Amino acid sequence: MSSTLIIGLIAAYFCILIFISYLTSRNTDSETFFLANRKSPWYVVAFGMIGTSLSGVTFVSIPGMVQKAQFSYLQLVLGYLLGYFVIATVLMPLYYRLNLVSIYTYLEQRFGYWSYKTGAAFFLLARTLGAAIRLFLVAGVLQLAVFDELGVPFSVSVIITILLIWVYTFRGGMKTIIWTDTFQTTAMLLAVGTSIWLISDELNLGFQGMVDTIQASDYSQVFYWDVKDSKYFLKQFFSGAFIAIVMTGLDQDMMQKNLSCKNIGEAQKNMFWFSIILVFVNILFLALGALLYLYANAKGIALPAKGDDVFPYLALNHFSQFSGIVFILGIIAITYASADSALTALTTSFCVDFLNFRERNEHERVRLRYIVHFAISVVMVLVIIVFDILNNENVITAVFKVAGYTYGPLLGLYSFGLYTKRAIRDRFVPVICIVAPLLTYIISDNSKDWFWGYEFGFEVLILNGFLTFTGLMAISSGKIEELELARK
């Protein structure tokens, strides 16, 4: 594929996004930017959240990990269902009852000032790193496909990527994103479905033949029962449940979309249908991964050693030009669907949680919102460039590793708030939330020697949350406060 063609595709794609932004950002205010005036249709939110939750990591890393991990990732995805059930029945009723804009305001009401600021700060750290890692992936693919040939440095291509996102989100915010994500999820699903169909056709497989071939291959194993294996079912399942709780239920980005629904009933319908559809979409990506490796084996193609490079390498070098176009559109759609909402959520959290927006007039809110939106975009660029220098592992692993260490304190804080009535010494919370991840790292790094060969995987999140919870118990006053249990 020529660089000119790819740039033309990207330009056309962003023209559509900017047009959607134009239609949705007229006569907007801060309430529109943050929560789309709480008028979003639940079915539109549910569909758009598919693209937001997956990102370019799913599009490239999950197919690329099939050779080494087979379909074991599905164990993690099944755990998501349990996590989403907890979100829909415990967390979302709490957020709606308190009429929150930023979900971290709950921590101030439950514990106090320092707990609130600590929770919000950990979200800003977690989401900035997570979004940067996801954007790093698509920037790397575009670098390989376009900018290397043109002699454009990686840092410049990253700036262009972030700038394009900023252009269509800085005015309409959540109202724009609800609809751009719907468009981008549609584009992503069409891309993965078309890719599966094209590869199956190359291998002369009909639908049933494709299913049978994948099932008979070495790639289709889902369940693993060796307790010492990093792919052990219970480790993956419960890790998936807690990952869903923290990366959706305790994440301003994902919850901001849910809070834009008209009421709690519609938000819960959104969560139910979103969780079911997400399982089947992940099965599609795993099937795509199996087909990529089956195709390479059938054609005698030597694949890159790094799993993240397999799909881009085949799409841009061995598939037809049409397949390459589908791949580029797919990875752009899924990545920007995740990144644009992250940028809006980070702006929302910083404005509401640190700039006292409730006490400012609308003119001042708009001015500060523009400044924060731009500043966070700059920070994202810097983080991506740093990650490019340091990264040496599959991006999917990096995303969940970051989540384990940065979302763990949020898991501990919310668990303690929801399931105890104990008061805490609020000023010590920042110390607990810093010490817990450090202890988690030490334990994880030495677990093989200390625990008879056991190695921590994604479940470091659970350990981190437990240590945070234990630390909060240690600084609790021992008095039972007359606070309502948040789950009631």
N, C-alpha and C positions, 0 to 999 in steps of 0.2 A: 504493500500500500504506500502511496506517495504521501509525503508530509503535507502537501497542499490539500489533498483530499481529506485527510484527518482534521486539519485546521478548519476546513470548510464545514465539516460535520459538527465540530465543537461550536463554531460560530453560529450555525443554524440552530443548534440545540439551545444555546443560551439566548438567542433571540426569542425563542418560544417562552423560556423562563421569564425573561424581562417583560414580555407581553402579558403573561399571567400576573406578574408583579404590578404592572401598570393598572390592570383591571381591578386588582384586589387592594391596592394601597391608596386609593382615592378617599379623601375625607377620613383619614385615620387619626387616632390619638394614642396615648400610652396604653389605654385599656385594650385597644385593637392590637397594638404591637405585642402586648404580654399575653392576652387570653382570647384574642379574636372576638371580643365582646361577649364571650360565652355563648356563641350561637352556632358553633360548628356541628354539622350533622355527624352522628356517631359512626355511621357506615363509611363516610369519607375519611374520618380520623383513623378508623381501624385499618382501612386499606393503605392509607399513606404511611402508617406506622410500620408496615412490613418493610418498606424501603429504608426507613430511619433505623430500625433495629438491626438490619443486616449489614449495610455498608459494603465498600469494596473489599473488605476483609473476607466476607462470605463469598463474593464473586470470584476471588482468586485463591485465597488461602484454603478454603474448605475443599474445593476440588483438588488442590495441590497436595493435601495431607492424606488423601485416600490410599496412596501406595503404602505409607508407613502405618497409618492408624485405621485403615479400612473404614467401615461405617460406624466405628465406635463413637464418633461425635454425636450420633443420634441418641446415645444414652444421656448425654448432656442436655440435648434438646427436649427429651421426655421429662427431664427434671424441671425444665422451664414451666411446664404445665402446672406443677405443684406451686411453683413460685408465683405464677400469674393468678392462681386461685387465691393465694394469700393477699396479693395486692388488691384484687377486686373486692374481697370480703373484709379486709382489715384496714388497709391503708387508705384506699380511695374514699370510703365513708368518712374517715377522719378528716381528710383534706377538704371534702365538700362541706362537712359540718362546720369547720372553722373558717370556711370561705377564704382560703389561702390563695395568694398569687405566687409567692415563693413557698415551697413546701417546708423550708427550713425555719420558717417563722414558728412552726410547732415547737421546735426545740427551745425557743425563748419562752414560750408560754408554759412549757413543762418543766424546764430546768433553770433557765436564766440567760443572761447576756452572753457569757463566755461560751456556753454550750452552743448557742445559736450561731455565733460568729465562727466557732470551730467547725461546726457542721457545714456551713456555707463555704468556708475556705477549703475544706476537703473536697466538696463538690467541684469547686472551681479548678482545683488541682487535678482531680480525677478526670473531669470532662475535657479539660484542655489537653491533657496527655493522650486520652483516648481518641479524641477527634483528630489530634495531630498525627497519631500513628495511622489512623485510617486514611487521612489525606496524603500522608507520606506514600502509601501504597499506590494510589492512583497517580500521584505526581511522578513516581518512579516509572510507572507504565507509560505515561505520556512522554516522559523523558526518553525512554527507550524507543518509542514509536515515532516521535516527532522531533523533539528538541535537540537530541544528540546530532541528528543529521543536519540540523540547521546551525549547529554550533552554539546553541543557547545554553548557558550554565544552569545547573539544577536550581540554584537559588532564585534565578529569574523566573523559571517555569513555576516555582512554588508561589511566588508573588502574584503571577498572572492567575493562578488557580484560586487563591484566596480573594483576589480583587473581583473576579467574576461572581463569586458567592456574595460578596459584600454588596455589589451593585443591585442585586435583585432582592436583598433582604433588609436593607437598612431603613426602609420606610414602613412597609407593611407588616414586618415581623411575623408573628404567629398566623395571622389571617392569610398572608401570602403563602407561608410554608405549608399550611393545611392543603392548599390546592397544588402548589408545585410538587409536593411529595406524592400526591395522587398521580400526577402526570409521570413523575420519575419512577414510581413503583410499577406503573403500567409498562413503561419502557424497559425496566429491568426484567420483569417477568416475560415479556415478549422476547427479550434477548436470550435468556437462559433456555426458554422453550425452543426457540429457533436453533440455538446451538446444539441442543440435544437431538433435534430432528435432523439437522445437517450431518452430524457425526454418524448417527444411526444409518442415514442414507448412504454415506461413504462406505460403511461396513456391511451394506446390503441387509440391514435388519429392519423388520417391521416392528410395530409396538410390542407384540408378544415376544418376538425374537430378541428384542432389546432387553426386556425384563428377564427372560430366561438366561440370556448371556451374562448379564450382570449378576444374577443369583448364582450361577455356576462358577463365577470367577473367584479369585482369591481375595477380592476387594470387598465382598458383601457381608462379612461378619460384623454383627452389631454388638452382641453381648460378650463380655469378658468377666470371668469369675475368679481369677487368681488375685487374691487380696494384695499381693505385693506388686502387681502390674499397675502401671500408671493409668491403664484403661479399665480398671476394675469397675464393675457396674455401679455398686453403691457409692463409690467415690465420685464417679461421673454424675450420677443421678442427683445426689444431694448437692454437689457443687453447682449443677445446673439450676437447681431450685433457688439456692442462695444468690447465684449470679443474677438470675431474673429479678429477685427481690431488690437487690441493691442497684443493678444497672437499669432497672425500669422503675420500680416502686419508690426507691430513694433517690432517684435521679430527676432533677428539675427538668431536663430536656424532655424525657418521655412523659412525665406527669403533666407537664405544661400543656401537652396536646390533649390529654384526658380532661384536664380542668377547663379546657375550652368548650367541652360539650355542655349542653343545656342544663343537665341535671345528673345526679348520681346514677339514676336508672339507665340513662343512655350511655354514660361512661362505662358502666359495668357490662352492658351489651357489647360495647366497643372492645373491651378487654377480652371477653369470652371469644368472640369471633376472631379477633387478632391472634390469640394464642393457638387456636385450632389451625388456622391457615398457615401460621408460621412453621408448624411441624411439617406440613406437606411441602412447603417451599424449601426447607432444608433438605428434605429427601431428594428433591429435584437437583439441588447442588451436589449432593453426594453421588447421585446417578451420573451427573455430568462428569464428575471426577473419575469415576470408574470408566466411563466411555473414553475419556482423554487418554488414559493409560492403555486401554484395549486398542485404541486407534494407533497409538505409537508403537505398540508391540506388533500389530498386524502390518504396519508399514515399515518396520525396521528403523524407526527414528530414534536417535540418541537424545534423551531429554536432559535438560539442565538438572544439576544436583539439587538445587533449592526448589522445594515444592511450589512456592509462590510464583516461580517463573514459568511453570509448565504451561498453564493455559495461555498466558500472553505469548509465549514462544510459539506454540502451535498455531494460535489464531493469526499471528502476524507474519509467520514464515511458511506454514505448511497448509493452511486451509485456504479456501477461495477468498477472493477479494470481498465478496458479500459477507462471508463469515467474519472476516476481519472488521468490517463495518459494524456488524452486529455486536462483536466483542467490545469495540470502542464505545459504542452507544450504551451498552449494558453497564460497563464499569463506570462510566461517567454518571449515568443515572443513579446507580445505587450508592455511589460515594457522595455525590452532592446532596442526595436525599438525607444522608446522615449528617453531613457537615453543616448544611445550612441551618438545620434546627438546633444543632449544638451551638453555633455562633449566637443564635437568638436567645437560647436558654442561658448561656454564659452572660450575655448582656443583661437579661432579666435579673438573674441572681445578683450580679454585682450592683445593679441599680437599686433593687429593692432591699437587699441584705446589707449593703455597705454605704449607700448614699442617701438613705432616709427619704425615699421618693414620696412616701405618703405625706410628708410635710412640705412638699414643694408644689408650686403652681405648674400648670401644664406647659407654659412656655419654657420654663427652666427644665422641666422633665425632658422635653424634646431635645433641647440643646445638649444636656448631659448624656442622653441616650445615644445621640450621634457620636459623641466623643468616645464613650465607652465601647460602642460597636466597632469603631475604627481601631481603638487601642487593642482590643482583644484580637482583632484580625492580625495586627502586627505581631503580637505575642505568638499567635499560632504559626506564623511564618518562621519565627526564630526557633520555636520548638521543633518544627519539622526538619529544619536544617541541622540542628543538633542531633536529632534522632538519626538522620541519614549518616552522620559521622560515626555514631556509636552502635547502630543496629547490626546484629550478627545472627539473628534467628528469625524463624517464621513469624510473620506479623500477627497471625491469629494467636500464637502463644504469647507474644508480647502484650497484646490487648488484655488478655485475661490475667496475666501476671501483674500488670499495672492495676487492674481492677481489684485484685486480691489485696494489694497493699494500700490502696487509696480509698476504696469503698468500705474496708473492714471497720474503721472507726464509726462510720455512719451506721453500719449494721448493729454495732454494739450500742450506740446511743439510742437508736429507735427501739431496739429490743428492750433495753432497760426502761425506757419511757413507757412503752406499751404494756409491758408485762410485770411491772412493779409499781408500787405507790411510794417508793422511798424517795426522800429528798437527798440531794447531793451537794457537796461543797463546790459550787459552780466554778470558782476561780481555778480549781485544779484540773478541770476537764481538758484544757489544751495539752497539759503534760501527759495525761493518760493516753490521749489520742496520738501522741507522738511516740511514746514509749511502746505502745502495743504493736505497731508495725515493725519497730526495730527488734522486739523480742520475737515476732513472727519470723522475720528474716533469719535470725540466729538459729531458731529451732528448725526451720525448714532446711537451712544450709547444713545442719548437722544431724538431721533425722536418720539418715542411713546408718550412722554409727551409734546413735543413741537409742533407736527403736528397732533394732534387729533387722535392718535392711529396708525398713519402710521409707518410701520417698513421697514427699508431698507434691501434689500437682495443683490443680485449680482450687483444691480445698483449703489452701492457705487463707482464702477469704473467710472460711468458717472459723479457723484458728484465730485469725486477727479479730474477728467480731467477738469471739469468746473471751479473748484477753482484754479487749476493751470493756466488755460487760463486767468481767471480774474486777478490773481496775475501778470502774464506777461503783461497784458494790463496796470496794475498800474505802472509797471517799464519801460514801453515803453517811448521813447523819445518824442513822439508826432509828429515826422517827418516822412513823407512818403519817404521811400528809393526807389531808382530806382532798385528794385530787381524783377526779373521775378517771377510771380506766379508759384509755383512748380507744380500746377495741369495742366498747359498748356503744 
